[in-house]
Amino acid sequence: MATRGRATFQKRQKEMARKDKQQRKAERRAQRKLDNSDAGNTVLDDIEPLAAEDIEPLAALEPESEPREI
C-alpha cells in the first residue's frame, strides 16, 4: 500500500509542476505581448525617408536676427 501512496504523491507533484510551468509561460507570453505592443509604437521602419529636395538647410530655418554666441 505504501507504494501506491508514493506514486499518487509523485503524480500530484508532476501535475503541480506542469501547471506552474504553464502559468509561467502564460505570464511570459502576456509580458512579451505588452512589450511588443509598446515597441510597435516606436518603430521607425514605417516612416518614409525624405528626398534630398525635401530637406531645407538649417540657415533657411533660422530667423535673420543677430547671430547667437554659444
Secondary structure in CASP SS format (residue, H / E / C, confidence):
PFRMAT SS
TARGET T0000
AUTHOR 0000-0000-0000
METHOD secondary structure of the structure
MODEL  1
M C 1.00
A H 1.00
T H 1.00
R H 1.00
G H 1.00
R H 1.00
A H 1.00
T H 1.00
F H 1.00
Q H 1.00
K H 1.00
R H 1.00
Q H 1.00
K H 1.00
E H 1.00
M H 1.00
A H 1.00
R H 1.00
K H 1.00
D H 1.00
K H 1.00
Q H 1.00
Q H 1.00
R H 1.00
K H 1.00
A H 1.00
E H 1.00
R H 1.00
R H 1.00
A H 1.00
Q H 1.00
R H 1.00
K H 1.00
L H 1.00
D H 1.00
N H 1.00
S H 1.00
D H 1.00
A H 1.00
G H 1.00
N H 1.00
T H 1.00
V C 1.00
L C 1.00
D C 1.00
D C 1.00
I C 1.00
E C 1.00
P C 1.00
L C 1.00
A C 1.00
A H 1.00
E H 1.00
D H 1.00
I C 1.00
E C 1.00
P C 1.00
L H 1.00
A H 1.00
A H 1.00
L H 1.00
E C 1.00
P C 1.00
E C 1.00
S C 1.00
E C 1.00
P C 1.00
R C 1.00
E C 1.00
I C 1.00
END
